[in-house]
Amino acid sequence: MMHKWESVPKLISDFEHQDVGDPFIYNDFTYRLDEFDNVPPVIPRFQFYLQLSLKPLVEYLKTLKDGQSVPDLRQEVLNMVQEANTGVDDCEDRVM
């Protein structure tokens, strides 16, 4: 589908304000083949490159987000402090 030049500002505005939903759930970009009419091949190639690169990052970030709650982080820090204290005690015992 070709767009008239006078509609480009409206298209850009619509694209800038499109709803992508939950940013931690990757949804494949949908399109119609005719939307690539008269577009240099580098643009769709680059778009697909970005899409393929972005998908695993979004999935990884979602696993991080889902796995980190305040109680979990608190317990992790307390465990690290306990390990550090144990290491310090062990060093002091060897020195004395």
C-alpha positions in Angstrom: 0.0 0.0 0.0 1.5 3.3 -1.1 1.0 6.3 1.1 0.5 9.8 -0.1 3.2 12.3 0.8 0.8 14.5 2.7 0.0 11.5 5.0 3.6 11.0 6.1 3.4 13.2 9.2 0.3 11.4 10.3 1.9 8.0 9.7 5.0 9.0 11.7 2.8 10.3 14.5 0.9 7.0 14.5 4.1 4.9 14.5 5.6 6.9 17.4 2.5 6.4 19.5 1.8 2.8 18.7 1.1 0.5 21.7 3.6 -2.3 22.1 2.0 -3.9 25.1 4.1 -5.4 27.9 7.7 -4.6 27.0 8.8 -7.8 28.7 6.8 -10.0 26.3 8.2 -10.0 22.8 5.6 -10.0 20.0 6.8 -10.5 16.5 6.3 -7.5 14.3 3.5 -8.1 11.7 3.4 -6.5 8.3 2.1 -6.9 4.8 4.5 -7.6 2.0 3.2 -4.7 0.0 4.3 -2.4 2.8 7.9 -3.0 1.5 7.0 -1.8 -2.1 9.5 0.8 -3.3 11.7 0.3 -0.2 15.4 -0.2 -0.6 16.3 -3.8 0.5 18.6 -2.6 3.2 15.7 -1.2 5.3 13.8 -4.5 5.7 17.0 -6.4 6.1 18.0 -4.0 8.9 14.6 -4.2 10.5 14.7 -8.0 10.6 18.2 -7.9 12.0 17.1 -5.6 14.8 14.0 -7.8 15.4 16.1 -11.0 15.6 18.6 -9.3 17.9 16.0 -7.8 20.2 13.9 -10.9 20.8 16.4 -12.8 22.9 17.2 -9.7 24.9 13.6 -9.1 25.8 13.2 -12.7 26.9 16.4 -12.5 29.0 15.3 -9.3 30.7 11.9 -10.8 31.4 13.6 -13.7 33.3 15.6 -11.3 35.3 12.6 -9.2 36.1 10.5 -12.2 37.1 13.3 -13.6 39.2 14.1 -10.6 41.3 11.7 -9.6 44.1 12.6 -7.6 47.1 12.6 -10.5 49.5 14.7 -12.6 47.1 17.3 -9.8 46.8 17.3 -9.2 50.5 18.0 -12.9 51.1 20.7 -13.0 48.5 22.4 -10.0 50.1 22.1 -11.5 53.6 23.7 -14.7 52.3 26.6 -12.8 50.8 27.1 -11.0 54.1 27.1 -14.3 55.9 29.7 -15.7 53.5 31.9 -12.7 53.9 31.7 -12.9 57.7 32.6 -16.6 57.5 35.6 -15.8 55.3 36.7 -13.1 57.7 36.4 -15.4 60.7 38.4 -18.1 58.9 41.2 -15.6 58.1 41.3 -14.4 61.7 41.5 -18.0 63.0 44.5 -18.7 60.7 46.3 -15.5 61.8 46.0 -16.2 65.5 
